[in-house]
Amino acid sequence: MLLYQLTGVNLQGIMAERDANREVNGMAVQYLNVVNRDQCIGCFSCMYACSRMVRNAGGSGKAALRVKGYAGVEGAFSIRVCARCEDPDCAKACPTGALTPAPNGGVRLKKDLCISCGACVKACAISALQWDEEERQPIPCIFCGQCVKYCPNDVLAMTEKPEGEDRR
Protein backbone atom coordinates (compact mmCIF):
# COMPACT_ATOMS: atom_id res chain seq x y z
CA MET A 1 0.00 0.00 0.00
CA LEU A 2 2.79 2.42 0.89
CA LEU A 3 4.48 1.80 -2.45
CA TYR A 4 1.22 2.66 -4.21
CA GLN A 5 0.96 5.89 -2.22
CA LEU A 6 4.52 6.89 -3.10
CA THR A 7 4.58 5.84 -6.75
CA GLY A 8 0.97 5.69 -7.89
CA VAL A 9 1.66 2.20 -9.27
CA ASN A 10 -0.66 -0.54 -8.04
CA LEU A 11 1.58 -3.55 -7.52
CA GLN A 12 -0.56 -5.43 -5.03
CA GLY A 13 -1.06 -8.99 -6.15
CA ILE A 14 1.59 -8.98 -8.88
CA MET A 15 3.48 -11.70 -7.08
CA ALA A 16 0.43 -13.48 -5.63
CA GLU A 17 0.92 -16.60 -7.75
CA ARG A 18 4.38 -17.29 -6.46
CA ASP A 19 4.87 -19.85 -3.73
CA ALA A 20 6.11 -17.88 -0.73
CA ASN A 21 7.61 -20.96 0.90
CA ARG A 22 9.82 -22.11 -1.97
CA GLU A 23 12.80 -24.25 -1.13
CA VAL A 24 16.19 -24.52 -2.78
CA ASN A 25 18.32 -27.54 -1.90
CA GLY A 26 16.05 -28.28 1.07
CA MET A 27 16.42 -24.81 2.58
CA ALA A 28 13.70 -22.17 2.69
CA VAL A 29 14.35 -19.16 0.49
CA GLN A 30 15.07 -15.98 2.47
CA TYR A 31 13.43 -12.69 1.45
CA LEU A 32 14.69 -9.24 2.30
CA ASN A 33 11.75 -7.27 3.65
CA VAL A 34 11.07 -3.72 4.77
CA VAL A 35 9.14 -4.48 7.94
CA ASN A 36 9.30 -1.24 9.89
CA ARG A 37 9.77 1.70 7.51
CA ASP A 38 8.58 4.27 10.03
CA GLN A 39 11.62 3.48 12.18
CA CYS A 40 14.08 4.39 9.39
CA ILE A 41 16.17 7.40 10.41
CA GLY A 42 18.04 7.69 7.12
CA CYS A 43 21.42 6.73 8.57
CA PHE A 44 22.24 4.66 5.46
CA SER A 45 23.94 1.97 7.59
CA CYS A 46 22.22 -0.70 5.50
CA MET A 47 23.63 0.78 2.30
CA TYR A 48 27.12 1.16 3.73
CA ALA A 49 27.04 -2.44 5.00
CA CYS A 50 25.99 -3.76 1.60
CA SER A 51 28.62 -1.75 -0.25
CA ARG A 52 31.43 -2.55 2.16
CA MET A 53 30.70 -6.15 3.17
CA VAL A 54 29.49 -7.47 -0.18
CA ARG A 55 31.31 -5.34 -2.74
CA ASN A 56 34.33 -4.13 -0.72
CA ALA A 57 33.52 -0.49 -1.49
CA GLY A 58 34.07 2.47 0.82
CA GLY A 59 30.85 4.42 0.26
CA SER A 60 27.21 3.59 -0.15
CA GLY A 61 27.11 3.86 -3.95
CA LYS A 62 27.54 0.15 -4.60
CA ALA A 63 24.64 -0.98 -2.42
CA ALA A 64 21.94 -3.21 -3.86
CA LEU A 65 19.28 -1.32 -1.91
CA ARG A 66 18.45 2.38 -1.63
CA VAL A 67 17.28 4.61 1.18
CA LYS A 68 15.90 7.87 -0.09
CA GLY A 69 14.64 10.91 1.80
CA TYR A 70 11.90 13.21 0.60
CA ALA A 71 12.68 16.92 0.36
CA GLY A 72 10.61 18.99 2.74
CA VAL A 73 9.29 15.98 4.66
CA GLU A 74 11.17 15.38 7.88
CA GLY A 75 11.71 11.73 8.76
CA ALA A 76 10.13 10.34 5.58
CA PHE A 77 12.28 7.70 3.93
CA SER A 78 11.70 5.20 1.16
CA ILE A 79 13.63 1.94 1.22
CA ARG A 80 13.90 0.03 -2.06
CA VAL A 81 14.80 -3.64 -1.88
CA CYS A 82 14.62 -6.37 -4.50
CA ALA A 83 11.30 -8.25 -4.45
CA ARG A 84 13.02 -11.47 -5.57
CA CYS A 85 10.70 -11.84 -8.54
CA GLU A 86 10.25 -15.32 -9.92
CA ASP A 87 9.96 -13.99 -13.49
CA PRO A 88 11.98 -10.76 -13.25
CA ASP A 89 11.26 -7.95 -15.70
CA CYS A 90 14.85 -6.74 -15.34
CA ALA A 91 16.21 -10.03 -16.72
CA LYS A 92 13.68 -10.03 -19.56
CA ALA A 93 14.74 -6.50 -20.52
CA CYS A 94 18.44 -7.38 -20.78
CA PRO A 95 19.32 -7.68 -24.49
CA THR A 96 22.47 -9.76 -23.91
CA GLY A 97 21.41 -12.17 -21.18
CA ALA A 98 23.76 -10.57 -18.65
CA LEU A 99 21.00 -10.70 -16.04
CA THR A 100 19.55 -14.15 -15.59
CA PRO A 101 16.79 -15.32 -13.27
CA ALA A 102 18.17 -17.06 -10.20
CA PRO A 103 16.59 -20.42 -9.35
CA ASN A 104 15.29 -19.04 -6.06
CA GLY A 105 13.98 -15.74 -7.45
CA GLY A 106 15.79 -12.52 -8.17
CA VAL A 107 18.65 -12.29 -10.66
CA ARG A 108 22.34 -12.93 -11.10
CA LEU A 109 24.70 -10.78 -13.17
CA LYS A 110 27.19 -12.08 -15.71
CA LYS A 111 29.40 -8.98 -15.80
CA ASP A 112 31.22 -9.96 -18.99
CA LEU A 113 27.93 -9.92 -20.94
CA CYS A 114 26.70 -6.53 -19.70
CA ILE A 115 26.81 -3.75 -22.30
CA SER A 116 25.87 -0.99 -19.81
CA CYS A 117 22.60 -0.10 -21.55
CA GLY A 118 20.60 0.24 -18.30
CA ALA A 119 17.48 -1.41 -19.74
CA CYS A 120 17.32 -3.71 -16.72
CA VAL A 121 17.15 -0.86 -14.22
CA LYS A 122 14.46 0.91 -16.24
CA ALA A 123 12.42 -2.32 -16.42
CA CYS A 124 12.12 -2.86 -12.65
CA ALA A 125 8.54 -1.97 -11.74
CA ILE A 126 9.46 -0.99 -8.18
CA SER A 127 12.78 0.74 -8.96
CA ALA A 128 14.65 -1.74 -6.78
CA LEU A 129 17.49 -2.69 -9.13
CA GLN A 130 20.34 -0.27 -8.49
CA TRP A 131 22.98 0.99 -10.91
CA ASP A 132 26.73 1.19 -10.32
CA GLU A 133 27.76 4.48 -11.95
CA GLU A 134 31.46 3.63 -11.74
CA GLU A 135 31.28 0.18 -13.32
CA ARG A 136 28.22 1.05 -15.44
CA GLN A 137 26.43 -2.16 -14.44
CA PRO A 138 23.41 -3.14 -12.36
CA ILE A 139 23.84 -4.13 -8.72
CA PRO A 140 21.59 -7.12 -8.02
CA CYS A 141 20.85 -8.08 -4.43
CA ILE A 142 22.35 -11.41 -3.34
CA PHE A 143 20.11 -11.64 -0.25
CA CYS A 144 23.01 -12.07 2.17
CA GLY A 145 21.36 -10.08 4.97
CA GLN A 146 24.31 -7.80 5.73
CA CYS A 147 22.01 -4.77 5.48
CA VAL A 148 19.72 -6.31 8.10
CA LYS A 149 22.58 -6.87 10.55
CA TYR A 150 23.67 -3.24 10.46
CA CYS A 151 20.29 -1.51 10.61
CA PRO A 152 20.09 0.01 14.11
CA ASN A 153 16.28 0.20 14.15
CA ASP A 154 15.21 -3.19 12.75
CA VAL A 155 13.70 -1.64 9.64
CA LEU A 156 14.79 -4.62 7.50
CA ALA A 157 14.39 -8.34 8.10
CA MET A 158 15.24 -11.61 6.36
CA THR A 159 12.21 -13.90 6.44
CA GLU A 160 11.00 -17.06 4.77
CA LYS A 161 8.00 -15.24 3.32
CA PRO A 162 7.74 -11.96 1.45
CA GLU A 163 6.12 -9.47 3.80
CA GLY A 164 6.39 -5.93 5.01
CA GLU A 165 5.36 -2.59 3.68
CA ASP A 166 7.03 -2.19 0.28
CA ARG A 167 6.35 -5.57 -1.33
CA ARG A 168 5.17 -6.28 -4.84
Contacts in CASP RR format, 6 or more apart in sequence:
PFRMAT RR
TARGET T0000
AUTHOR 0000-0000-0000
METHOD contacts of the structure
MODEL  1
MLLYQLTGVNLQGIMAERDANREVNGMAVQYLNVVNRDQCIGCFSCMYAC
SRMVRNAGGSGKAALRVKGYAGVEGAFSIRVCARCEDPDCAKACPTGALT
PAPNGGVRLKKDLCISCGACVKACAISALQWDEEERQPIPCIFCGQCVKY
CPNDVLAMTEKPEGEDRR
1 12 0 8 1.000
1 165 0 8 1.000
2 37 0 8 1.000
2 165 0 8 1.000
2 166 0 8 1.000
3 9 0 8 1.000
3 11 0 8 1.000
3 126 0 8 1.000
3 165 0 8 1.000
3 166 0 8 1.000
3 167 0 8 1.000
3 168 0 8 1.000
4 10 0 8 1.000
4 11 0 8 1.000
4 12 0 8 1.000
6 78 0 8 1.000
7 126 0 8 1.000
7 127 0 8 1.000
9 125 0 8 1.000
9 126 0 8 1.000
11 125 0 8 1.000
11 126 0 8 1.000
11 168 0 8 1.000
13 168 0 8 1.000
14 125 0 8 1.000
14 168 0 8 1.000
15 83 0 8 1.000
15 85 0 8 1.000
15 86 0 8 1.000
15 162 0 8 1.000
15 167 0 8 1.000
15 168 0 8 1.000
18 86 0 8 1.000
20 160 0 8 1.000
20 161 0 8 1.000
20 162 0 8 1.000
21 28 0 8 1.000
21 29 0 8 1.000
21 160 0 8 1.000
21 161 0 8 1.000
22 28 0 8 1.000
22 29 0 8 1.000
22 104 0 8 1.000
22 105 0 8 1.000
23 29 0 8 1.000
24 103 0 8 1.000
24 104 0 8 1.000
28 160 0 8 1.000
29 84 0 8 1.000
29 104 0 8 1.000
29 105 0 8 1.000
29 160 0 8 1.000
30 143 0 8 1.000
30 145 0 8 1.000
30 158 0 8 1.000
30 159 0 8 1.000
30 160 0 8 1.000
31 84 0 8 1.000
31 143 0 8 1.000
31 158 0 8 1.000
31 159 0 8 1.000
31 160 0 8 1.000
31 161 0 8 1.000
31 162 0 8 1.000
31 163 0 8 1.000
32 65 0 8 1.000
32 81 0 8 1.000
32 82 0 8 1.000
32 84 0 8 1.000
32 141 0 8 1.000
32 143 0 8 1.000
32 145 0 8 1.000
32 147 0 8 1.000
32 148 0 8 1.000
32 156 0 8 1.000
32 157 0 8 1.000
32 158 0 8 1.000
33 81 0 8 1.000
33 156 0 8 1.000
33 157 0 8 1.000
33 158 0 8 1.000
33 159 0 8 1.000
33 162 0 8 1.000
33 163 0 8 1.000
33 164 0 8 1.000
33 167 0 8 1.000
34 79 0 8 1.000
34 81 0 8 1.000
34 155 0 8 1.000
34 156 0 8 1.000
34 164 0 8 1.000
34 165 0 8 1.000
34 166 0 8 1.000
34 167 0 8 1.000
35 154 0 8 1.000
35 155 0 8 1.000
35 156 0 8 1.000
35 157 0 8 1.000
35 159 0 8 1.000
35 163 0 8 1.000
35 164 0 8 1.000
35 165 0 8 1.000
36 153 0 8 1.000
36 154 0 8 1.000
36 155 0 8 1.000
37 77 0 8 1.000
37 78 0 8 1.000
37 79 0 8 1.000
37 155 0 8 1.000
37 165 0 8 1.000
37 166 0 8 1.000
39 153 0 8 1.000
39 154 0 8 1.000
39 155 0 8 1.000
40 67 0 8 1.000
40 75 0 8 1.000
40 77 0 8 1.000
40 79 0 8 1.000
40 153 0 8 1.000
40 155 0 8 1.000
41 75 0 8 1.000
41 77 0 8 1.000
41 152 0 8 1.000
41 153 0 8 1.000
42 67 0 8 1.000
42 69 0 8 1.000
42 75 0 8 1.000
42 77 0 8 1.000
43 152 0 8 1.000
44 60 0 8 1.000
44 67 0 8 1.000
45 150 0 8 1.000
45 151 0 8 1.000
45 152 0 8 1.000
46 63 0 8 1.000
46 65 0 8 1.000
46 67 0 8 1.000
46 79 0 8 1.000
46 147 0 8 1.000
46 148 0 8 1.000
46 150 0 8 1.000
46 151 0 8 1.000
46 155 0 8 1.000
46 156 0 8 1.000
47 60 0 8 1.000
47 61 0 8 1.000
47 63 0 8 1.000
47 65 0 8 1.000
47 66 0 8 1.000
47 67 0 8 1.000
47 147 0 8 1.000
48 58 0 8 1.000
48 59 0 8 1.000
48 60 0 8 1.000
48 63 0 8 1.000
48 150 0 8 1.000
49 146 0 8 1.000
49 147 0 8 1.000
49 149 0 8 1.000
49 150 0 8 1.000
50 60 0 8 1.000
50 62 0 8 1.000
50 63 0 8 1.000
50 64 0 8 1.000
50 65 0 8 1.000
50 146 0 8 1.000
50 147 0 8 1.000
51 57 0 8 1.000
51 58 0 8 1.000
51 59 0 8 1.000
51 60 0 8 1.000
51 61 0 8 1.000
51 62 0 8 1.000
51 63 0 8 1.000
52 58 0 8 1.000
52 59 0 8 1.000
53 144 0 8 1.000
53 146 0 8 1.000
54 64 0 8 1.000
54 142 0 8 1.000
54 144 0 8 1.000
54 146 0 8 1.000
55 62 0 8 1.000
55 63 0 8 1.000
55 139 0 8 1.000
61 130 0 8 1.000
61 132 0 8 1.000
61 133 0 8 1.000
62 132 0 8 1.000
62 134 0 8 1.000
62 139 0 8 1.000
63 130 0 8 1.000
63 139 0 8 1.000
63 147 0 8 1.000
64 82 0 8 1.000
64 130 0 8 1.000
64 139 0 8 1.000
64 140 0 8 1.000
64 141 0 8 1.000
64 142 0 8 1.000
65 79 0 8 1.000
65 80 0 8 1.000
65 81 0 8 1.000
65 82 0 8 1.000
65 128 0 8 1.000
65 130 0 8 1.000
65 141 0 8 1.000
65 147 0 8 1.000
66 78 0 8 1.000
66 79 0 8 1.000
66 80 0 8 1.000
66 128 0 8 1.000
66 130 0 8 1.000
67 77 0 8 1.000
67 78 0 8 1.000
67 79 0 8 1.000
68 77 0 8 1.000
68 78 0 8 1.000
68 79 0 8 1.000
68 80 0 8 1.000
69 75 0 8 1.000
69 76 0 8 1.000
69 77 0 8 1.000
69 78 0 8 1.000
70 76 0 8 1.000
70 77 0 8 1.000
70 78 0 8 1.000
78 166 0 8 1.000
79 155 0 8 1.000
79 156 0 8 1.000
79 166 0 8 1.000
80 126 0 8 1.000
80 127 0 8 1.000
80 128 0 8 1.000
80 130 0 8 1.000
80 166 0 8 1.000
81 128 0 8 1.000
81 141 0 8 1.000
81 156 0 8 1.000
81 166 0 8 1.000
82 106 0 8 1.000
82 128 0 8 1.000
82 129 0 8 1.000
82 140 0 8 1.000
82 141 0 8 1.000
82 143 0 8 1.000
83 106 0 8 1.000
83 126 0 8 1.000
83 128 0 8 1.000
83 162 0 8 1.000
83 167 0 8 1.000
83 168 0 8 1.000
84 104 0 8 1.000
84 105 0 8 1.000
84 106 0 8 1.000
84 141 0 8 1.000
84 143 0 8 1.000
84 162 0 8 1.000
85 105 0 8 1.000
85 106 0 8 1.000
85 168 0 8 1.000
86 101 0 8 1.000
86 105 0 8 1.000
86 106 0 8 1.000
87 101 0 8 1.000
88 99 0 8 1.000
88 101 0 8 1.000
88 105 0 8 1.000
88 106 0 8 1.000
88 107 0 8 1.000
89 123 0 8 1.000
89 124 0 8 1.000
89 125 0 8 1.000
90 99 0 8 1.000
90 107 0 8 1.000
90 120 0 8 1.000
90 121 0 8 1.000
90 123 0 8 1.000
90 124 0 8 1.000
90 129 0 8 1.000
90 138 0 8 1.000
90 140 0 8 1.000
91 97 0 8 1.000
91 99 0 8 1.000
91 100 0 8 1.000
91 101 0 8 1.000
91 106 0 8 1.000
91 107 0 8 1.000
91 120 0 8 1.000
92 123 0 8 1.000
93 119 0 8 1.000
93 120 0 8 1.000
93 122 0 8 1.000
93 123 0 8 1.000
94 114 0 8 1.000
94 119 0 8 1.000
94 120 0 8 1.000
95 115 0 8 1.000
95 117 0 8 1.000
95 119 0 8 1.000
96 113 0 8 1.000
96 114 0 8 1.000
96 115 0 8 1.000
97 110 0 8 1.000
97 113 0 8 1.000
98 109 0 8 1.000
98 110 0 8 1.000
98 111 0 8 1.000
98 112 0 8 1.000
98 113 0 8 1.000
98 114 0 8 1.000
98 115 0 8 1.000
98 120 0 8 1.000
98 137 0 8 1.000
99 107 0 8 1.000
99 108 0 8 1.000
99 109 0 8 1.000
99 110 0 8 1.000
99 114 0 8 1.000
99 120 0 8 1.000
99 138 0 8 1.000
99 140 0 8 1.000
100 107 0 8 1.000
100 108 0 8 1.000
100 110 0 8 1.000
101 107 0 8 1.000
102 108 0 8 1.000
106 140 0 8 1.000
106 141 0 8 1.000
107 129 0 8 1.000
107 140 0 8 1.000
108 140 0 8 1.000
109 137 0 8 1.000
109 138 0 8 1.000
109 140 0 8 1.000
111 135 0 8 1.000
111 137 0 8 1.000
114 136 0 8 1.000
114 137 0 8 1.000
114 138 0 8 1.000
116 136 0 8 1.000
116 137 0 8 1.000
118 131 0 8 1.000
118 138 0 8 1.000
120 129 0 8 1.000
120 138 0 8 1.000
121 129 0 8 1.000
121 130 0 8 1.000
121 131 0 8 1.000
121 138 0 8 1.000
123 129 0 8 1.000
125 168 0 8 1.000
126 166 0 8 1.000
126 168 0 8 1.000
128 141 0 8 1.000
129 138 0 8 1.000
129 139 0 8 1.000
129 140 0 8 1.000
130 138 0 8 1.000
130 139 0 8 1.000
131 137 0 8 1.000
131 138 0 8 1.000
131 139 0 8 1.000
132 138 0 8 1.000
132 139 0 8 1.000
143 158 0 8 1.000
145 156 0 8 1.000
145 158 0 8 1.000
147 156 0 8 1.000
148 156 0 8 1.000
148 157 0 8 1.000
148 158 0 8 1.000
162 168 0 8 1.000
END
